[in-house]
Amino acid sequence: MARYPDFPTIFPDDVKKGVDYIYRRFQRWGAALTNELDTRDILVDATPSTNIYAVVTVTSIKSPDKGDIAYSVSSGKFKGYVSTAGTQAWQDLN
């Protein structure tokens, strides 16, 4: 789980240090936030899908995600959704 950095609090003494000091504090905060969000995105993308459908035909699933599993009643088979650069299709699972 991402731990988002706290938004910098600006104190009167900080104003005396100048705009550059305040700018650097916000810049560090922005970099820390970006890092946490990138880390979260990597974890989410690496998490396998857990959607399992029971349908008459897999074509009735409008927006499948890579790794989804469906049981096709019409064919009596389990199918897995494969999504790569060259292939986006339901394939029979053994």
Phi, psi and omega in degrees: 000135182289143174247103185283138181290147177291143176295134183299136174265133181257126180255160179305324179295329179295323180297324179294333180284344174109165182294323180298321178297314180295318179300316180297323178297315179291326178295317177296319179298315179298321179293318179295319179295315179299318179299314180296319180293321177296318178298316179299317181297321179296317179295319180294317180294330182276349181281124180291153179289149178237015179285124175235121184252152169238110187224163175292310174224148182291341179292346179281351177276115189285318184227072180289153175252154178306129179096354178295150179237140179222147172257116180270111181296322183294326180259346181071026184232153169274140180230148178242142181270124180251130179224104176233184181300324183256346187227133171219094185199161173277135179232146179297140174259141180275000000 
